[in-house]
Amino acid sequence: MGLFHAAMAVITIKMSALAFVGSVIRSPALFEWAQRGWAGLCLRAAGVRVRVTGVEHAPPDRAQVIVANHASFFDVWALIHALPVKGRFVAKVELARVPVMARAMGSGGHLFVDRKRPVRARRQIQDAARDMRERKLTYLLFPEGTRSHDGEVGRFKFGAFALAIEARVPLVPAYIQGGFEVWPRGRGSIRPREIVIHLAPPVPLGGAENLKRSEVAATVRRTMLALREKATDQAPRG
């Protein structure tokens, strides 16, 4: 376990530095390579494989928002490494205090939202919506707001859906299967196994001017639970 943590730290520092350089010299290709490489190396160091079903629902040539359940830190690496998109996370502002990684993430378009400052958060969402449409970025969100303690899909924070509603871009539900079994919150040891990302067709946002976040969240949660049920039914027994 200590060896994995040491390897992860070295990988993170080196790849974050490369990602930062890529953003400074305005080389999106270098930034994407460093970001995907960081995730892939961390997964490989832990012996974790990732597979995606429904990948056609998240094409790389459009702006979109993907919302997923969150049961393990490996969810982050799985999404960044396996999805064929220019992925950017909407993260808690607390993560902006992690020196090297936060600098690279912020310079590359990842978004740190301060929920305690709603006016500033609203401005950040508006800027991100414009940026994602122009650059065809995919924003990745965990609407539960934190990792699950028991592997179940928790309650959603409605604010997580503000970006998709503001940008009027496709909103793709995802269910990540296996992350909790690999490395749940509070457990020291990692169990190498496969993580599967299941993607569903986008939830229609329509043209309504007054979309309620609560209604969008409820629709996405139902879809996510349906993905989980299907994945559980298809999982090998024994």
Biotite code that builds the C-alpha atoms (Angstrom):
import biotite.structure as struc

atoms = struc.array([
    struc.Atom([0.000, 0.000, 0.000], chain_id="A", res_id=1, res_name="MET", atom_name="CA", element="C"),
    struc.Atom([2.824, 2.378, 0.895], chain_id="A", res_id=2, res_name="GLY", atom_name="CA", element="C"),
    struc.Atom([4.503, 1.536, -2.393], chain_id="A", res_id=3, res_name="LEU", atom_name="CA", element="C"),
    struc.Atom([1.379, 2.456, -4.360], chain_id="A", res_id=4, res_name="PHE", atom_name="CA", element="C"),
    struc.Atom([1.050, 5.774, -2.527], chain_id="A", res_id=5, res_name="HIS", atom_name="CA", element="C"),
    struc.Atom([4.689, 6.578, -3.272], chain_id="A", res_id=6, res_name="ALA", atom_name="CA", element="C"),
    struc.Atom([4.272, 5.676, -6.937], chain_id="A", res_id=7, res_name="ALA", atom_name="CA", element="C"),
    struc.Atom([1.064, 7.709, -7.163], chain_id="A", res_id=8, res_name="MET", atom_name="CA", element="C"),
    struc.Atom([2.782, 10.761, -5.651], chain_id="A", res_id=9, res_name="ALA", atom_name="CA", element="C"),
    struc.Atom([5.695, 10.592, -8.100], chain_id="A", res_id=10, res_name="VAL", atom_name="CA", element="C"),
    struc.Atom([3.381, 10.044, -11.084], chain_id="A", res_id=11, res_name="ILE", atom_name="CA", element="C"),
    struc.Atom([1.104, 12.897, -10.017], chain_id="A", res_id=12, res_name="THR", atom_name="CA", element="C"),
    struc.Atom([3.939, 15.400, -9.574], chain_id="A", res_id=13, res_name="ILE", atom_name="CA", element="C"),
    struc.Atom([5.587, 14.566, -12.905], chain_id="A", res_id=14, res_name="LYS", atom_name="CA", element="C"),
    struc.Atom([2.424, 14.435, -14.990], chain_id="A", res_id=15, res_name="MET", atom_name="CA", element="C"),
    struc.Atom([0.952, 17.540, -13.325], chain_id="A", res_id=16, res_name="SER", atom_name="CA", element="C"),
    struc.Atom([4.097, 19.443, -14.254], chain_id="A", res_id=17, res_name="ALA", atom_name="CA", element="C"),
    struc.Atom([3.740, 18.300, -17.871], chain_id="A", res_id=18, res_name="LEU", atom_name="CA", element="C"),
    struc.Atom([0.051, 19.214, -17.916], chain_id="A", res_id=19, res_name="ALA", atom_name="CA", element="C"),
    struc.Atom([0.869, 22.669, -16.553], chain_id="A", res_id=20, res_name="PHE", atom_name="CA", element="C"),
    struc.Atom([3.520, 23.182, -19.229], chain_id="A", res_id=21, res_name="VAL", atom_name="CA", element="C"),
    struc.Atom([0.998, 22.106, -21.854], chain_id="A", res_id=22, res_name="GLY", atom_name="CA", element="C"),
    struc.Atom([-1.493, 24.716, -20.701], chain_id="A", res_id=23, res_name="SER", atom_name="CA", element="C"),
    struc.Atom([1.133, 27.478, -20.420], chain_id="A", res_id=24, res_name="VAL", atom_name="CA", element="C"),
    struc.Atom([2.491, 26.943, -23.938], chain_id="A", res_id=25, res_name="ILE", atom_name="CA", element="C"),
    struc.Atom([-1.087, 26.521, -25.192], chain_id="A", res_id=26, res_name="ARG", atom_name="CA", element="C"),
    struc.Atom([-0.610, 22.923, -26.283], chain_id="A", res_id=27, res_name="SER", atom_name="CA", element="C"),
    struc.Atom([-3.935, 21.140, -25.708], chain_id="A", res_id=28, res_name="PRO", atom_name="CA", element="C"),
    struc.Atom([-2.433, 17.922, -27.060], chain_id="A", res_id=29, res_name="ALA", atom_name="CA", element="C"),
    struc.Atom([0.313, 17.906, -24.402], chain_id="A", res_id=30, res_name="LEU", atom_name="CA", element="C"),
    struc.Atom([-2.174, 18.707, -21.642], chain_id="A", res_id=31, res_name="PHE", atom_name="CA", element="C"),
    struc.Atom([-4.510, 15.889, -22.725], chain_id="A", res_id=32, res_name="GLU", atom_name="CA", element="C"),
    struc.Atom([-1.623, 13.440, -23.078], chain_id="A", res_id=33, res_name="TRP", atom_name="CA", element="C"),
    struc.Atom([-0.283, 14.269, -19.615], chain_id="A", res_id=34, res_name="ALA", atom_name="CA", element="C"),
    struc.Atom([-3.707, 14.099, -17.987], chain_id="A", res_id=35, res_name="GLN", atom_name="CA", element="C"),
    struc.Atom([-4.635, 10.773, -19.592], chain_id="A", res_id=36, res_name="ARG", atom_name="CA", element="C"),
    struc.Atom([-1.149, 9.426, -18.933], chain_id="A", res_id=37, res_name="GLY", atom_name="CA", element="C"),
    struc.Atom([-1.404, 10.357, -15.237], chain_id="A", res_id=38, res_name="TRP", atom_name="CA", element="C"),
    struc.Atom([-4.646, 8.434, -14.883], chain_id="A", res_id=39, res_name="ALA", atom_name="CA", element="C"),
    struc.Atom([-3.425, 5.456, -16.891], chain_id="A", res_id=40, res_name="GLY", atom_name="CA", element="C"),
    struc.Atom([-0.178, 5.101, -14.939], chain_id="A", res_id=41, res_name="LEU", atom_name="CA", element="C"),
    struc.Atom([-1.993, 5.268, -11.583], chain_id="A", res_id=42, res_name="CYS", atom_name="CA", element="C"),
    struc.Atom([-4.451, 2.591, -12.738], chain_id="A", res_id=43, res_name="LEU", atom_name="CA", element="C"),
    struc.Atom([-1.614, 0.406, -13.994], chain_id="A", res_id=44, res_name="ARG", atom_name="CA", element="C"),
    struc.Atom([0.330, 0.802, -10.752], chain_id="A", res_id=45, res_name="ALA", atom_name="CA", element="C"),
    struc.Atom([-2.709, -0.542, -8.887], chain_id="A", res_id=46, res_name="ALA", atom_name="CA", element="C"),
    struc.Atom([-3.399, -3.354, -11.365], chain_id="A", res_id=47, res_name="GLY", atom_name="CA", element="C"),
    struc.Atom([-6.833, -1.952, -12.271], chain_id="A", res_id=48, res_name="VAL", atom_name="CA", element="C"),
    struc.Atom([-8.398, -2.358, -15.722], chain_id="A", res_id=49, res_name="ARG", atom_name="CA", element="C"),
    struc.Atom([-11.183, -0.133, -17.074], chain_id="A", res_id=50, res_name="VAL", atom_name="CA", element="C"),
    struc.Atom([-13.873, -0.940, -19.622], chain_id="A", res_id=51, res_name="ARG", atom_name="CA", element="C"),
    struc.Atom([-16.644, 1.271, -21.033], chain_id="A", res_id=52, res_name="VAL", atom_name="CA", element="C"),
    struc.Atom([-20.108, 0.310, -22.267], chain_id="A", res_id=53, res_name="THR", atom_name="CA", element="C"),
    struc.Atom([-22.283, 2.739, -24.217], chain_id="A", res_id=54, res_name="GLY", atom_name="CA", element="C"),
    struc.Atom([-19.301, 4.819, -25.305], chain_id="A", res_id=55, res_name="VAL", atom_name="CA", element="C"),
    struc.Atom([-21.303, 5.981, -28.332], chain_id="A", res_id=56, res_name="GLU", atom_name="CA", element="C"),
    struc.Atom([-23.364, 8.135, -25.965], chain_id="A", res_id=57, res_name="HIS", atom_name="CA", element="C"),
    struc.Atom([-20.353, 10.389, -25.233], chain_id="A", res_id=58, res_name="ALA", atom_name="CA", element="C"),
    struc.Atom([-18.673, 11.251, -28.557], chain_id="A", res_id=59, res_name="PRO", atom_name="CA", element="C"),
    struc.Atom([-15.457, 13.278, -28.337], chain_id="A", res_id=60, res_name="PRO", atom_name="CA", element="C"),
    struc.Atom([-16.471, 15.931, -30.857], chain_id="A", res_id=61, res_name="ASP", atom_name="CA", element="C"),
    struc.Atom([-19.082, 17.805, -28.817], chain_id="A", res_id=62, res_name="ARG", atom_name="CA", element="C"),
    struc.Atom([-19.493, 19.759, -25.596], chain_id="A", res_id=63, res_name="ALA", atom_name="CA", element="C"),
    struc.Atom([-21.297, 17.743, -22.919], chain_id="A", res_id=64, res_name="GLN", atom_name="CA", element="C"),
    struc.Atom([-21.626, 17.027, -19.220], chain_id="A", res_id=65, res_name="VAL", atom_name="CA", element="C"),
    struc.Atom([-21.223, 13.515, -17.796], chain_id="A", res_id=66, res_name="ILE", atom_name="CA", element="C"),
    struc.Atom([-22.532, 12.853, -14.289], chain_id="A", res_id=67, res_name="VAL", atom_name="CA", element="C"),
    struc.Atom([-21.494, 9.707, -12.421], chain_id="A", res_id=68, res_name="ALA", atom_name="CA", element="C"),
    struc.Atom([-21.768, 8.047, -9.036], chain_id="A", res_id=69, res_name="ASN", atom_name="CA", element="C"),
    struc.Atom([-18.730, 8.362, -6.787], chain_id="A", res_id=70, res_name="HIS", atom_name="CA", element="C"),
    struc.Atom([-17.580, 5.488, -4.571], chain_id="A", res_id=71, res_name="ALA", atom_name="CA", element="C"),
    struc.Atom([-13.787, 5.568, -4.901], chain_id="A", res_id=72, res_name="SER", atom_name="CA", element="C"),
    struc.Atom([-10.924, 7.847, -5.865], chain_id="A", res_id=73, res_name="PHE", atom_name="CA", element="C"),
    struc.Atom([-10.339, 5.404, -8.717], chain_id="A", res_id=74, res_name="PHE", atom_name="CA", element="C"),
    struc.Atom([-13.502, 6.799, -10.330], chain_id="A", res_id=75, res_name="ASP", atom_name="CA", element="C"),
    struc.Atom([-11.503, 9.906, -11.253], chain_id="A", res_id=76, res_name="VAL", atom_name="CA", element="C"),
    struc.Atom([-8.720, 7.974, -12.950], chain_id="A", res_id=77, res_name="TRP", atom_name="CA", element="C"),
    struc.Atom([-11.169, 5.638, -14.697], chain_id="A", res_id=78, res_name="ALA", atom_name="CA", element="C"),
    struc.Atom([-13.143, 8.493, -16.268], chain_id="A", res_id=79, res_name="LEU", atom_name="CA", element="C"),
    struc.Atom([-10.077, 10.460, -17.369], chain_id="A", res_id=80, res_name="ILE", atom_name="CA", element="C"),
    struc.Atom([-8.278, 7.439, -18.807], chain_id="A", res_id=81, res_name="HIS", atom_name="CA", element="C"),
    struc.Atom([-11.067, 5.459, -20.472], chain_id="A", res_id=82, res_name="ALA", atom_name="CA", element="C"),
    struc.Atom([-13.461, 8.019, -21.953], chain_id="A", res_id=83, res_name="LEU", atom_name="CA", element="C"),
    struc.Atom([-12.456, 9.371, -25.402], chain_id="A", res_id=84, res_name="PRO", atom_name="CA", element="C"),
    struc.Atom([-13.262, 12.968, -24.461], chain_id="A", res_id=85, res_name="VAL", atom_name="CA", element="C"),
    struc.Atom([-11.477, 16.125, -23.340], chain_id="A", res_id=86, res_name="LYS", atom_name="CA", element="C"),
    struc.Atom([-12.508, 15.641, -19.729], chain_id="A", res_id=87, res_name="GLY", atom_name="CA", element="C"),
    struc.Atom([-12.522, 18.386, -17.120], chain_id="A", res_id=88, res_name="ARG", atom_name="CA", element="C"),
    struc.Atom([-13.788, 17.999, -13.568], chain_id="A", res_id=89, res_name="PHE", atom_name="CA", element="C"),
    struc.Atom([-15.992, 20.312, -11.573], chain_id="A", res_id=90, res_name="VAL", atom_name="CA", element="C"),
    struc.Atom([-14.430, 19.917, -8.136], chain_id="A", res_id=91, res_name="ALA", atom_name="CA", element="C"),
    struc.Atom([-14.787, 21.250, -4.620], chain_id="A", res_id=92, res_name="LYS", atom_name="CA", element="C"),
    struc.Atom([-12.760, 24.378, -3.950], chain_id="A", res_id=93, res_name="VAL", atom_name="CA", element="C"),
    struc.Atom([-10.922, 22.526, -1.170], chain_id="A", res_id=94, res_name="GLU", atom_name="CA", element="C"),
    struc.Atom([-8.990, 20.595, -3.825], chain_id="A", res_id=95, res_name="LEU", atom_name="CA", element="C"),
    struc.Atom([-7.508, 23.870, -5.057], chain_id="A", res_id=96, res_name="ALA", atom_name="CA", element="C"),
    struc.Atom([-5.249, 23.763, -1.995], chain_id="A", res_id=97, res_name="ARG", atom_name="CA", element="C"),
    struc.Atom([-3.301, 20.757, -3.344], chain_id="A", res_id=98, res_name="VAL", atom_name="CA", element="C"),
    struc.Atom([-0.266, 22.666, -4.708], chain_id="A", res_id=99, res_name="PRO", atom_name="CA", element="C"),
    struc.Atom([1.083, 21.017, -7.869], chain_id="A", res_id=100, res_name="VAL", atom_name="CA", element="C"),
    struc.Atom([-2.024, 19.175, -9.035], chain_id="A", res_id=101, res_name="MET", atom_name="CA", element="C"),
    struc.Atom([-4.349, 22.123, -8.429], chain_id="A", res_id=102, res_name="ALA", atom_name="CA", element="C"),
    struc.Atom([-2.128, 24.458, -10.469], chain_id="A", res_id=103, res_name="ARG", atom_name="CA", element="C"),
    struc.Atom([-2.162, 22.042, -13.395], chain_id="A", res_id=104, res_name="ALA", atom_name="CA", element="C"),
    struc.Atom([-5.897, 21.396, -13.137], chain_id="A", res_id=105, res_name="MET", atom_name="CA", element="C"),
    struc.Atom([-6.821, 25.057, -12.906], chain_id="A", res_id=106, res_name="GLY", atom_name="CA", element="C"),
    struc.Atom([-4.622, 26.082, -15.821], chain_id="A", res_id=107, res_name="SER", atom_name="CA", element="C"),
    struc.Atom([-6.112, 23.321, -17.975], chain_id="A", res_id=108, res_name="GLY", atom_name="CA", element="C"),
    struc.Atom([-9.745, 24.225, -17.467], chain_id="A", res_id=109, res_name="GLY", atom_name="CA", element="C"),
    struc.Atom([-10.807, 22.136, -14.494], chain_id="A", res_id=110, res_name="HIS", atom_name="CA", element="C"),
    struc.Atom([-13.243, 24.083, -12.370], chain_id="A", res_id=111, res_name="LEU", atom_name="CA", element="C"),
    struc.Atom([-13.047, 24.656, -8.613], chain_id="A", res_id=112, res_name="PHE", atom_name="CA", element="C"),
    struc.Atom([-16.431, 25.901, -7.418], chain_id="A", res_id=113, res_name="VAL", atom_name="CA", element="C"),
    struc.Atom([-16.757, 27.681, -4.076], chain_id="A", res_id=114, res_name="ASP", atom_name="CA", element="C"),
    struc.Atom([-20.307, 26.895, -2.994], chain_id="A", res_id=115, res_name="ARG", atom_name="CA", element="C"),
    struc.Atom([-19.997, 29.326, -0.078], chain_id="A", res_id=116, res_name="LYS", atom_name="CA", element="C"),
    struc.Atom([-19.685, 32.231, -2.532], chain_id="A", res_id=117, res_name="ARG", atom_name="CA", element="C"),
    struc.Atom([-22.753, 31.839, -4.779], chain_id="A", res_id=118, res_name="PRO", atom_name="CA", element="C"),
    struc.Atom([-22.208, 34.992, -6.851], chain_id="A", res_id=119, res_name="VAL", atom_name="CA", element="C"),
    struc.Atom([-18.678, 33.941, -7.767], chain_id="A", res_id=120, res_name="ARG", atom_name="CA", element="C"),
    struc.Atom([-19.819, 30.355, -8.361], chain_id="A", res_id=121, res_name="ALA", atom_name="CA", element="C"),
    struc.Atom([-22.527, 31.576, -10.731], chain_id="A", res_id=122, res_name="ARG", atom_name="CA", element="C"),
    struc.Atom([-19.963, 33.580, -12.719], chain_id="A", res_id=123, res_name="ARG", atom_name="CA", element="C"),
    struc.Atom([-17.658, 30.543, -12.873], chain_id="A", res_id=124, res_name="GLN", atom_name="CA", element="C"),
    struc.Atom([-20.490, 28.391, -14.234], chain_id="A", res_id=125, res_name="ILE", atom_name="CA", element="C"),
    struc.Atom([-21.304, 30.956, -16.927], chain_id="A", res_id=126, res_name="GLN", atom_name="CA", element="C"),
    struc.Atom([-17.651, 31.210, -17.992], chain_id="A", res_id=127, res_name="ASP", atom_name="CA", element="C"),
    struc.Atom([-17.266, 27.421, -18.024], chain_id="A", res_id=128, res_name="ALA", atom_name="CA", element="C"),
    struc.Atom([-20.427, 27.005, -20.113], chain_id="A", res_id=129, res_name="ALA", atom_name="CA", element="C"),
    struc.Atom([-19.068, 29.378, -22.742], chain_id="A", res_id=130, res_name="ARG", atom_name="CA", element="C"),
    struc.Atom([-15.614, 27.760, -22.681], chain_id="A", res_id=131, res_name="ASP", atom_name="CA", element="C"),
    struc.Atom([-16.919, 24.211, -23.003], chain_id="A", res_id=132, res_name="MET", atom_name="CA", element="C"),
    struc.Atom([-19.043, 25.083, -26.027], chain_id="A", res_id=133, res_name="ARG", atom_name="CA", element="C"),
    struc.Atom([-16.134, 26.837, -27.751], chain_id="A", res_id=134, res_name="GLU", atom_name="CA", element="C"),
    struc.Atom([-13.561, 24.109, -27.030], chain_id="A", res_id=135, res_name="ARG", atom_name="CA", element="C"),
    struc.Atom([-15.935, 21.106, -27.090], chain_id="A", res_id=136, res_name="LYS", atom_name="CA", element="C"),
    struc.Atom([-14.972, 20.065, -23.581], chain_id="A", res_id=137, res_name="LEU", atom_name="CA", element="C"),
    struc.Atom([-16.650, 17.389, -21.492], chain_id="A", res_id=138, res_name="THR", atom_name="CA", element="C"),
    struc.Atom([-17.216, 18.327, -17.872], chain_id="A", res_id=139, res_name="TYR", atom_name="CA", element="C"),
    struc.Atom([-17.296, 15.420, -15.422], chain_id="A", res_id=140, res_name="LEU", atom_name="CA", element="C"),
    struc.Atom([-19.313, 15.729, -12.225], chain_id="A", res_id=141, res_name="LEU", atom_name="CA", element="C"),
    struc.Atom([-20.101, 13.653, -9.157], chain_id="A", res_id=142, res_name="PHE", atom_name="CA", element="C"),
    struc.Atom([-23.523, 14.962, -8.070], chain_id="A", res_id=143, res_name="PRO", atom_name="CA", element="C"),
    struc.Atom([-23.301, 13.224, -4.682], chain_id="A", res_id=144, res_name="GLU", atom_name="CA", element="C"),
    struc.Atom([-20.587, 15.729, -3.825], chain_id="A", res_id=145, res_name="GLY", atom_name="CA", element="C"),
    struc.Atom([-18.354, 13.194, -2.069], chain_id="A", res_id=146, res_name="THR", atom_name="CA", element="C"),
    struc.Atom([-17.454, 9.512, -2.094], chain_id="A", res_id=147, res_name="ARG", atom_name="CA", element="C"),
    struc.Atom([-20.052, 7.034, -0.910], chain_id="A", res_id=148, res_name="SER", atom_name="CA", element="C"),
    struc.Atom([-19.423, 5.305, 2.430], chain_id="A", res_id=149, res_name="HIS", atom_name="CA", element="C"),
    struc.Atom([-21.235, 2.099, 1.452], chain_id="A", res_id=150, res_name="ASP", atom_name="CA", element="C"),
    struc.Atom([-21.055, 1.917, -2.339], chain_id="A", res_id=151, res_name="GLY", atom_name="CA", element="C"),
    struc.Atom([-24.686, 2.942, -2.790], chain_id="A", res_id=152, res_name="GLU", atom_name="CA", element="C"),
    struc.Atom([-25.756, 5.897, -4.937], chain_id="A", res_id=153, res_name="VAL", atom_name="CA", element="C"),
    struc.Atom([-26.324, 8.737, -2.476], chain_id="A", res_id=154, res_name="GLY", atom_name="CA", element="C"),
    struc.Atom([-28.479, 11.841, -2.570], chain_id="A", res_id=155, res_name="ARG", atom_name="CA", element="C"),
    struc.Atom([-27.693, 14.359, -5.292], chain_id="A", res_id=156, res_name="PHE", atom_name="CA", element="C"),
    struc.Atom([-26.828, 18.004, -4.808], chain_id="A", res_id=157, res_name="LYS", atom_name="CA", element="C"),
    struc.Atom([-28.978, 19.944, -7.260], chain_id="A", res_id=158, res_name="PHE", atom_name="CA", element="C"),
    struc.Atom([-26.267, 22.530, -7.908], chain_id="A", res_id=159, res_name="GLY", atom_name="CA", element="C"),
    struc.Atom([-24.247, 19.898, -9.750], chain_id="A", res_id=160, res_name="ALA", atom_name="CA", element="C"),
    struc.Atom([-26.620, 20.259, -12.697], chain_id="A", res_id=161, res_name="PHE", atom_name="CA", element="C"),
    struc.Atom([-26.273, 24.025, -13.077], chain_id="A", res_id=162, res_name="ALA", atom_name="CA", element="C"),
    struc.Atom([-23.548, 23.774, -15.731], chain_id="A", res_id=163, res_name="LEU", atom_name="CA", element="C"),
    struc.Atom([-25.490, 21.488, -18.086], chain_id="A", res_id=164, res_name="ALA", atom_name="CA", element="C"),
    struc.Atom([-28.613, 23.636, -17.737], chain_id="A", res_id=165, res_name="ILE", atom_name="CA", element="C"),
    struc.Atom([-26.656, 26.865, -18.277], chain_id="A", res_id=166, res_name="GLU", atom_name="CA", element="C"),
    struc.Atom([-24.821, 25.541, -21.340], chain_id="A", res_id=167, res_name="ALA", atom_name="CA", element="C"),
    struc.Atom([-27.779, 23.575, -22.756], chain_id="A", res_id=168, res_name="ARG", atom_name="CA", element="C"),
    struc.Atom([-25.469, 20.725, -23.724], chain_id="A", res_id=169, res_name="VAL", atom_name="CA", element="C"),
    struc.Atom([-26.109, 16.956, -23.665], chain_id="A", res_id=170, res_name="PRO", atom_name="CA", element="C"),
    struc.Atom([-26.260, 15.579, -20.113], chain_id="A", res_id=171, res_name="LEU", atom_name="CA", element="C"),
    struc.Atom([-25.011, 11.977, -20.027], chain_id="A", res_id=172, res_name="VAL", atom_name="CA", element="C"),
    struc.Atom([-25.659, 9.779, -16.953], chain_id="A", res_id=173, res_name="PRO", atom_name="CA", element="C"),
    struc.Atom([-22.982, 7.227, -16.043], chain_id="A", res_id=174, res_name="ALA", atom_name="CA", element="C"),
    struc.Atom([-22.725, 4.432, -13.516], chain_id="A", res_id=175, res_name="TYR", atom_name="CA", element="C"),
    struc.Atom([-19.248, 3.363, -12.398], chain_id="A", res_id=176, res_name="ILE", atom_name="CA", element="C"),
    struc.Atom([-19.203, -0.291, -11.381], chain_id="A", res_id=177, res_name="GLN", atom_name="CA", element="C"),
    struc.Atom([-16.370, -1.755, -9.335], chain_id="A", res_id=178, res_name="GLY", atom_name="CA", element="C"),
    struc.Atom([-14.658, 1.325, -7.931], chain_id="A", res_id=179, res_name="GLY", atom_name="CA", element="C"),
    struc.Atom([-15.961, 0.668, -4.425], chain_id="A", res_id=180, res_name="PHE", atom_name="CA", element="C"),
    struc.Atom([-14.633, -2.891, -4.544], chain_id="A", res_id=181, res_name="GLU", atom_name="CA", element="C"),
    struc.Atom([-11.207, -1.661, -5.662], chain_id="A", res_id=182, res_name="VAL", atom_name="CA", element="C"),
    struc.Atom([-10.671, 1.017, -3.012], chain_id="A", res_id=183, res_name="TRP", atom_name="CA", element="C"),
    struc.Atom([-13.584, 2.180, -0.865], chain_id="A", res_id=184, res_name="PRO", atom_name="CA", element="C"),
    struc.Atom([-13.439, 5.171, 1.387], chain_id="A", res_id=185, res_name="ARG", atom_name="CA", element="C"),
    struc.Atom([-11.683, 4.368, 4.654], chain_id="A", res_id=186, res_name="GLY", atom_name="CA", element="C"),
    struc.Atom([-9.958, 1.145, 3.557], chain_id="A", res_id=187, res_name="ARG", atom_name="CA", element="C"),
    struc.Atom([-6.196, 1.066, 3.325], chain_id="A", res_id=188, res_name="GLY", atom_name="CA", element="C"),
    struc.Atom([-5.666, -1.811, 0.915], chain_id="A", res_id=189, res_name="SER", atom_name="CA", element="C"),
    struc.Atom([-6.373, -1.835, -2.827], chain_id="A", res_id=190, res_name="ILE", atom_name="CA", element="C"),
    struc.Atom([-7.927, -4.841, -4.557], chain_id="A", res_id=191, res_name="ARG", atom_name="CA", element="C"),
    struc.Atom([-6.906, -4.991, -8.222], chain_id="A", res_id=192, res_name="PRO", atom_name="CA", element="C"),
    struc.Atom([-9.907, -5.736, -10.425], chain_id="A", res_id=193, res_name="ARG", atom_name="CA", element="C"),
    struc.Atom([-11.918, -4.350, -13.318], chain_id="A", res_id=194, res_name="GLU", atom_name="CA", element="C"),
    struc.Atom([-13.889, -1.103, -13.255], chain_id="A", res_id=195, res_name="ILE", atom_name="CA", element="C"),
    struc.Atom([-16.696, -0.730, -15.784], chain_id="A", res_id=196, res_name="VAL", atom_name="CA", element="C"),
    struc.Atom([-18.155, 2.645, -16.799], chain_id="A", res_id=197, res_name="ILE", atom_name="CA", element="C"),
    struc.Atom([-21.722, 2.320, -18.085], chain_id="A", res_id=198, res_name="HIS", atom_name="CA", element="C"),
    struc.Atom([-23.023, 5.277, -20.121], chain_id="A", res_id=199, res_name="LEU", atom_name="CA", element="C"),
    struc.Atom([-26.675, 6.000, -20.937], chain_id="A", res_id=200, res_name="ALA", atom_name="CA", element="C"),
    struc.Atom([-28.150, 8.169, -23.703], chain_id="A", res_id=201, res_name="PRO", atom_name="CA", element="C"),
    struc.Atom([-28.276, 11.888, -22.825], chain_id="A", res_id=202, res_name="PRO", atom_name="CA", element="C"),
    struc.Atom([-31.131, 13.142, -20.674], chain_id="A", res_id=203, res_name="VAL", atom_name="CA", element="C"),
    struc.Atom([-33.149, 15.613, -22.792], chain_id="A", res_id=204, res_name="PRO", atom_name="CA", element="C"),
    struc.Atom([-33.044, 19.127, -21.381], chain_id="A", res_id=205, res_name="LEU", atom_name="CA", element="C"),
    struc.Atom([-35.308, 20.558, -24.073], chain_id="A", res_id=206, res_name="GLY", atom_name="CA", element="C"),
    struc.Atom([-35.765, 24.257, -24.690], chain_id="A", res_id=207, res_name="GLY", atom_name="CA", element="C"),
    struc.Atom([-37.586, 25.186, -21.504], chain_id="A", res_id=208, res_name="ALA", atom_name="CA", element="C"),
    struc.Atom([-36.352, 28.423, -19.989], chain_id="A", res_id=209, res_name="GLU", atom_name="CA", element="C"),
    struc.Atom([-37.109, 27.483, -16.388], chain_id="A", res_id=210, res_name="ASN", atom_name="CA", element="C"),
    struc.Atom([-35.702, 24.006, -16.006], chain_id="A", res_id=211, res_name="LEU", atom_name="CA", element="C"),
    struc.Atom([-35.659, 22.954, -12.367], chain_id="A", res_id=212, res_name="LYS", atom_name="CA", element="C"),
    struc.Atom([-32.427, 21.430, -11.161], chain_id="A", res_id=213, res_name="ARG", atom_name="CA", element="C"),
    struc.Atom([-34.368, 19.121, -8.857], chain_id="A", res_id=214, res_name="SER", atom_name="CA", element="C"),
    struc.Atom([-36.310, 17.636, -11.772], chain_id="A", res_id=215, res_name="GLU", atom_name="CA", element="C"),
    struc.Atom([-33.186, 17.149, -13.871], chain_id="A", res_id=216, res_name="VAL", atom_name="CA", element="C"),
    struc.Atom([-31.427, 15.557, -10.885], chain_id="A", res_id=217, res_name="ALA", atom_name="CA", element="C"),
    struc.Atom([-34.330, 13.162, -10.301], chain_id="A", res_id=218, res_name="ALA", atom_name="CA", element="C"),
    struc.Atom([-34.323, 12.062, -13.944], chain_id="A", res_id=219, res_name="THR", atom_name="CA", element="C"),
    struc.Atom([-30.564, 11.502, -13.948], chain_id="A", res_id=220, res_name="VAL", atom_name="CA", element="C"),
    struc.Atom([-30.698, 9.556, -10.676], chain_id="A", res_id=221, res_name="ARG", atom_name="CA", element="C"),
    struc.Atom([-33.414, 7.240, -12.006], chain_id="A", res_id=222, res_name="ARG", atom_name="CA", element="C"),
    struc.Atom([-31.321, 6.604, -15.106], chain_id="A", res_id=223, res_name="THR", atom_name="CA", element="C"),
    struc.Atom([-28.205, 5.960, -13.033], chain_id="A", res_id=224, res_name="MET", atom_name="CA", element="C"),
    struc.Atom([-30.038, 3.470, -10.814], chain_id="A", res_id=225, res_name="LEU", atom_name="CA", element="C"),
    struc.Atom([-31.370, 1.706, -13.913], chain_id="A", res_id=226, res_name="ALA", atom_name="CA", element="C"),
    struc.Atom([-27.800, 1.416, -15.211], chain_id="A", res_id=227, res_name="LEU", atom_name="CA", element="C"),
    struc.Atom([-26.740, -0.041, -11.862], chain_id="A", res_id=228, res_name="ARG", atom_name="CA", element="C"),
    struc.Atom([-29.558, -2.585, -11.885], chain_id="A", res_id=229, res_name="GLU", atom_name="CA", element="C"),
    struc.Atom([-28.707, -3.699, -15.411], chain_id="A", res_id=230, res_name="LYS", atom_name="CA", element="C"),
    struc.Atom([-24.991, -3.916, -14.584], chain_id="A", res_id=231, res_name="ALA", atom_name="CA", element="C"),
    struc.Atom([-25.731, -5.961, -11.456], chain_id="A", res_id=232, res_name="THR", atom_name="CA", element="C"),
    struc.Atom([-27.974, -8.362, -13.380], chain_id="A", res_id=233, res_name="ASP", atom_name="CA", element="C"),
    struc.Atom([-25.273, -8.901, -15.994], chain_id="A", res_id=234, res_name="GLN", atom_name="CA", element="C"),
    struc.Atom([-22.404, -9.306, -13.517], chain_id="A", res_id=235, res_name="ALA", atom_name="CA", element="C"),
    struc.Atom([-20.915, -12.823, -13.295], chain_id="A", res_id=236, res_name="PRO", atom_name="CA", element="C"),
    struc.Atom([-22.063, -14.812, -10.269], chain_id="A", res_id=237, res_name="ARG", atom_name="CA", element="C"),
    struc.Atom([-19.848, -16.568, -7.786], chain_id="A", res_id=238, res_name="GLY", atom_name="CA", element="C"),
])
